[in-house]
Amino acid sequence: MKTILVSGTSSGIGYEICLKALKLKYKVISVSRNSKPLENIKGIDCYSVDITDNDQLNNLVESLKSKKINIDFLINNAGHLKNETFDKTSYESFKETYDVNVFGLAQITRLLLPIINKSGHVINISSIGGVNGSKKFPGLSVYSSSKAAVIALTEVLAEEFPNGPSFNVLALGAVQTKMLKKAFPEYVAQTNPNEMASYILDFALNGGKLFNGKLISVSNSTP
Ligand SMILES: NC(=O)c1ccc[n+]([C@@H]2O[C@H](COP(=O)([O-])OP(=O)(O)OC[C@H]3O[C@@H](n4cnc5c(N)ncnc54)[C@H](OP(=O)(O)O)[C@@H]3O)[C@@H](O)[C@H]2O)c1
């Protein structure tokens, strides 16, 4: 049985990915601060982990190692967004967002790499707002710049691990979740979390052989 680890699973897209992977009979490991939403679902191993907390991440990895778990698919989906114009931002607001979207993503990936199979696939979830030349929106300087960092990071990782796993990054467009509400309170997205989760999971399971170090924009609207 192949194993998939997803971060950011208490709501939105990550929650749906876990349910879909379970249906397809993968071993599912979910990582979120709030582990309750998936806790009682048989077949999902829920870890309550803040990916910005090194000790919690180390405990997660130790626990997986002690259970002799290897990972085939890692989906770095956890994300943080605060909508504030640049003049209202601070060192702290940049740090809070980068801690989750960049440092936490890098840290969980580095710590898990020893137990990720070489044939495996790491998918980082970025945003269309982080893509060079895409339309930008006021209030998202912190968030969009952090998501741009995720894209460059992914491209470098693919170079550093030529023998695998594969690393790819998906730049998502608008999906109707609570994060979208924070970014665009009035906007109604054409895509729901269930639809986006299907695409991400399918890409995770099947894209690792044909794609490596690639940025794929998964977006049908602006925003
Ligand atoms: N929705 C969109 O339109 C859109 C567009 C582009 C990109 N994205 C990206 O898609 C991903 C999923 O977002 P979503 O739209 O599904 O939003 P969401 O419902 O707000 O989900 C975000 C998830 O991240 C988790 N998370 C946040 N901080 C965390 C931390 N410190 N440690 C562990 N988990 C943490 C949250 O769980 P806990 O609070 O339980 O920790 C939550 O489950 C994000 O990376 C987001 O940037 C979304």
PDBQT file of the ligand as one rigid body, heavy atoms in Angstrom, charges set to zero:
ROOT
HETATM    1  N1  LIG A 301      -8.458  28.701  -1.875  1.00  0.00    +0.000 N 
HETATM    2  C1  LIG A 301      -7.797  29.338  -2.831  1.00  0.00    +0.000 C 
HETATM    3  O1  LIG A 301      -8.393  30.115  -3.625  1.00  0.00    +0.000 OA
HETATM    4  C2  LIG A 301      -6.330  29.120  -3.001  1.00  0.00    +0.000 A 
HETATM    5  C3  LIG A 301      -5.693  29.727  -4.102  1.00  0.00    +0.000 A 
HETATM    6  C4  LIG A 301      -4.339  29.544  -4.262  1.00  0.00    +0.000 A 
HETATM    7  C5  LIG A 301      -3.635  28.746  -3.385  1.00  0.00    +0.000 A 
HETATM    8  N2  LIG A 301      -4.268  28.158  -2.320  1.00  0.00    +0.000 N 
HETATM    9  C6  LIG A 301      -3.459  27.338  -1.406  1.00  0.00    +0.000 C 
HETATM   10  O2  LIG A 301      -4.113  26.110  -1.197  1.00  0.00    +0.000 OA
HETATM   11  C7  LIG A 301      -3.706  25.582   0.084  1.00  0.00    +0.000 C 
HETATM   12  C8  LIG A 301      -4.937  25.117   0.858  1.00  0.00    +0.000 C 
HETATM   13  O3  LIG A 301      -5.691  26.257   1.227  1.00  0.00    +0.000 OA
HETATM   14  P1  LIG A 301      -7.290  26.272   1.355  1.00  0.00    +0.000 P 
HETATM   15  O4  LIG A 301      -7.796  27.219   0.349  1.00  0.00    +0.000 OA
HETATM   16  O5  LIG A 301      -7.822  24.871   1.380  1.00  0.00    +0.000 OA
HETATM   17  O6  LIG A 301      -7.469  27.021   2.747  1.00  0.00    +0.000 OA
HETATM   18  P2  LIG A 301      -7.880  26.582   4.213  1.00  0.00    +0.000 P 
HETATM   19  O7  LIG A 301      -9.194  25.892   4.206  1.00  0.00    +0.000 OA
HETATM   20  O8  LIG A 301      -7.720  27.807   5.029  1.00  0.00    +0.000 OA
HETATM   21  O9  LIG A 301      -6.768  25.508   4.615  1.00  0.00    +0.000 OA
HETATM   22  C9  LIG A 301      -5.503  25.850   5.056  1.00  0.00    +0.000 C 
HETATM   23  C10 LIG A 301      -4.981  24.690   5.871  1.00  0.00    +0.000 C 
HETATM   24  O10 LIG A 301      -3.640  24.997   6.304  1.00  0.00    +0.000 OA
HETATM   25  C11 LIG A 301      -3.512  24.543   7.627  1.00  0.00    +0.000 C 
HETATM   26  N3  LIG A 301      -2.469  25.275   8.346  1.00  0.00    +0.000 N 
HETATM   27  C12 LIG A 301      -2.345  26.618   8.486  1.00  0.00    +0.000 A 
HETATM   28  N4  LIG A 301      -1.317  26.902   9.277  1.00  0.00    +0.000 NA
HETATM   29  C13 LIG A 301      -0.768  25.720   9.650  1.00  0.00    +0.000 A 
HETATM   30  C14 LIG A 301       0.304  25.357  10.485  1.00  0.00    +0.000 A 
HETATM   31  N5  LIG A 301       1.043  26.287  11.117  1.00  0.00    +0.000 N 
HETATM   32  N6  LIG A 301       0.598  24.049  10.648  1.00  0.00    +0.000 NA
HETATM   33  C15 LIG A 301      -0.152  23.106  10.023  1.00  0.00    +0.000 A 
HETATM   34  N7  LIG A 301      -1.188  23.375   9.220  1.00  0.00    +0.000 NA
HETATM   35  C16 LIG A 301      -1.497  24.681   9.054  1.00  0.00    +0.000 A 
HETATM   36  C17 LIG A 301      -4.890  24.770   8.263  1.00  0.00    +0.000 C 
HETATM   37  O11 LIG A 301      -5.111  23.841   9.315  1.00  0.00    +0.000 OA
HETATM   38  P3  LIG A 301      -4.966  24.167  10.885  1.00  0.00    +0.000 P 
HETATM   39  O12 LIG A 301      -5.516  25.541  11.109  1.00  0.00    +0.000 OA
HETATM   40  O13 LIG A 301      -5.737  23.068  11.541  1.00  0.00    +0.000 OA
HETATM   41  O14 LIG A 301      -3.509  24.054  11.182  1.00  0.00    +0.000 OA
HETATM   42  C18 LIG A 301      -5.829  24.436   7.127  1.00  0.00    +0.000 C 
HETATM   43  O15 LIG A 301      -6.192  23.072   7.157  1.00  0.00    +0.000 OA
HETATM   44  C19 LIG A 301      -2.914  26.703   0.763  1.00  0.00    +0.000 C 
HETATM   45  O16 LIG A 301      -1.527  26.477   0.631  1.00  0.00    +0.000 OA
HETATM   46  C20 LIG A 301      -3.305  27.937  -0.014  1.00  0.00    +0.000 C 
HETATM   47  O17 LIG A 301      -2.332  28.956   0.038  1.00  0.00    +0.000 OA
HETATM   48  C21 LIG A 301      -5.590  28.337  -2.110  1.00  0.00    +0.000 A 
ENDROOT
TORSDOF 0
